């Protein structure tokens, strides 16, 4: 007798993904792609119906509030266009992950939020209640961690679910570890 898998039996994995600092939008970062591939190869494997992936991309607002607007004398239309561009960029970034899931038959959802990635990811974990959070790790040194901060370390300490951090491989590491 075949059993039917109900939604509550599906393992729910949230993934925090970001854009490449080298290539920018719509390219996913090395760390995000590595974490995604690791999840597919080591957790999901061939059990595509047993999992649902949740992709969260957090856009960091420009600290001066003028995302890609060159002048403080910008028109309201300039701000609307900048916000529209942010949404489009975030959607294109998530498209990579959603298309891959669709191609292999893994259920998924994806969305974009704005804010501090550390805080937003922890808030979304609390809201969505995944079984596991998977995030990439850029491998910053101690000096860089002080100034750049690490999302993965914050999530390990503050998220209300198990967190797996995936380090990128040595051959994927750019000369400057801040680049990703």
C-alpha positions as CSV (number, residue, x, y, z in Angstrom):
1,X,0.0,0.0,0.0
2,X,1.5,3.4,-1.0
3,X,1.6,6.0,1.6
4,X,0.8,9.6,0.8
5,X,3.2,12.2,2.2
6,X,1.4,15.1,3.9
7,X,2.8,18.6,4.1
8,X,3.6,18.3,7.9
9,X,5.9,15.3,7.1
10,X,8.0,17.2,4.6
11,X,11.3,18.5,5.9
12,X,11.3,22.3,5.5
13,X,14.7,23.8,4.8
14,X,15.2,27.6,4.7
15,X,18.2,29.0,2.8
16,X,19.5,32.5,3.1
17,X,20.9,33.5,-0.3
18,X,22.7,36.6,-1.5
19,X,24.1,38.2,-4.7
20,X,27.7,38.0,-5.7
21,X,29.7,41.0,-4.7
22,X,31.9,40.5,-7.7
23,X,29.3,40.1,-10.4
24,X,26.3,41.7,-8.7
25,X,22.8,41.0,-9.6
26,X,21.4,38.7,-10.8
27,X,24.3,36.3,-10.0
28,X,24.1,34.3,-6.8
29,X,27.2,34.4,-4.5
30,X,29.7,31.6,-4.5
31,X,28.7,30.8,-0.9
32,X,24.9,30.7,-1.7
33,X,25.4,28.4,-4.7
34,X,27.7,26.1,-2.7
35,X,25.2,25.9,0.2
36,X,22.4,25.1,-2.3
37,X,24.4,22.4,-4.1
38,X,25.5,20.9,-0.7
39,X,21.8,20.8,0.4
40,X,20.8,19.1,-2.9
41,X,23.7,16.6,-2.8
42,X,23.9,15.8,0.9
43,X,20.4,16.2,2.3
44,X,17.8,16.0,-0.5
45,X,19.7,13.5,-2.7
46,X,17.0,11.6,-4.6
47,X,14.2,12.2,-2.1
48,X,12.8,15.3,-3.9
49,X,9.3,14.8,-2.6
50,X,10.4,14.7,1.0
51,X,11.6,18.3,1.2
52,X,10.5,21.9,0.7
53,X,13.0,24.6,0.3
54,X,12.5,28.2,1.3
55,X,14.8,30.8,-0.3
56,X,15.2,34.2,1.4
57,X,17.1,37.0,-0.1
58,X,17.7,40.0,2.1
59,X,18.5,43.3,0.4
60,X,20.5,45.7,2.5
61,X,19.2,49.2,2.2
62,X,21.8,51.9,1.3
63,X,22.7,53.6,4.6
64,X,22.0,57.0,3.3
65,X,18.6,55.9,2.0
66,X,19.3,56.8,-1.6
67,X,19.6,53.3,-3.2
68,X,21.2,54.0,-6.6
69,X,19.8,57.5,-6.7
70,X,22.5,60.0,-7.5
71,X,21.0,63.1,-6.0
72,X,19.3,64.2,-2.8
73,X,17.1,66.3,-5.2
74,X,15.7,63.1,-6.8
75,X,12.1,63.1,-7.9
76,X,9.5,60.7,-6.4
77,X,9.7,58.8,-9.7
78,X,13.4,58.2,-9.2
79,X,12.7,56.6,-5.8
80,X,9.8,54.4,-7.3
81,X,12.1,53.3,-10.1
82,X,14.9,52.4,-7.6
83,X,12.5,50.4,-5.5
84,X,11.2,48.6,-8.7
85,X,14.7,47.8,-9.7
86,X,15.5,46.3,-6.3
87,X,12.5,44.0,-6.6
88,X,13.4,43.0,-10.1
89,X,17.0,42.3,-9.1
90,X,16.0,40.2,-6.1
91,X,13.5,38.3,-8.2
92,X,16.2,37.5,-10.8
93,X,18.6,36.3,-8.1
94,X,16.0,33.9,-6.7
95,X,15.1,32.7,-10.2
96,X,18.3,30.7,-10.4
97,X,17.4,28.7,-7.3
98,X,13.7,28.3,-8.1
99,X,14.4,27.1,-11.6
100,X,16.8,24.5,-10.4
101,X,14.3,23.2,-7.8
102,X,11.6,23.1,-10.5
103,X,13.9,21.2,-12.9
104,X,14.6,18.4,-10.3
105,X,11.2,18.4,-8.7
106,X,11.8,19.9,-5.3
107,X,9.0,22.1,-3.9
108,X,10.1,25.6,-3.0
109,X,9.1,29.1,-2.2
110,X,11.2,32.3,-2.5
111,X,10.9,35.9,-1.3
112,X,12.8,39.1,-0.9
113,X,13.0,41.3,2.3
114,X,14.9,44.4,3.1
115,X,17.0,45.1,6.2
116,X,19.9,43.7,8.1
117,X,20.4,40.2,6.9
118,X,21.2,38.8,10.3
119,X,18.0,40.2,11.9
120,X,15.7,39.5,8.9
121,X,16.8,35.9,8.6
122,X,16.3,35.2,12.3
123,X,12.9,36.9,12.1
124,X,11.9,34.9,9.1
125,X,13.0,31.7,10.8
126,X,10.8,32.5,13.7
127,X,7.9,33.2,11.3
128,X,8.3,30.3,8.8
129,X,9.5,27.7,11.4
130,X,11.7,25.6,9.2
131,X,13.3,22.4,10.4
132,X,16.7,23.6,9.3
133,X,18.5,26.8,8.1
134,X,21.3,26.5,5.6
135,X,23.6,29.4,4.9
136,X,26.8,29.9,3.1
137,X,30.0,31.1,4.9
138,X,32.5,33.3,3.1
139,X,35.4,32.3,5.4
140,X,36.3,35.8,6.6
141,X,39.4,36.1,8.8
142,X,39.1,37.5,12.4
143,X,40.0,41.1,11.3
144,X,37.4,41.1,8.5
145,X,34.7,39.6,10.8
146,X,35.0,42.6,13.1
147,X,34.3,45.1,10.3
148,X,32.1,43.1,8.0
149,X,30.4,40.8,10.5
150,X,29.2,37.3,9.7
151,X,25.6,36.5,9.1
152,X,26.2,32.8,9.6
153,X,27.7,33.1,13.1
154,X,24.8,35.4,14.2
155,X,22.3,32.8,12.8
156,X,24.0,30.0,14.7
157,X,23.7,31.9,17.9
158,X,20.2,33.4,17.5
159,X,18.0,31.3,15.2
160,X,15.3,29.1,16.7
161,X,16.3,26.0,14.6
162,X,19.4,24.1,13.7
163,X,21.7,26.0,11.4
164,X,24.2,24.5,9.0
165,X,26.9,26.8,7.6
166,X,28.6,25.7,4.4
167,X,32.1,26.9,3.8
168,X,33.1,27.4,0.1
169,X,35.8,25.2,-1.2
170,X,39.4,26.4,-1.5
171,X,39.2,26.6,-5.3
172,X,36.1,28.8,-5.1
173,X,37.7,31.3,-2.8
174,X,38.6,34.6,-4.5
175,X,41.8,36.4,-3.6
176,X,39.9,38.8,-1.3
177,X,37.6,36.7,1.0
178,X,35.2,39.6,1.2
179,X,34.4,39.1,-2.5
180,X,31.8,36.4,-3.1
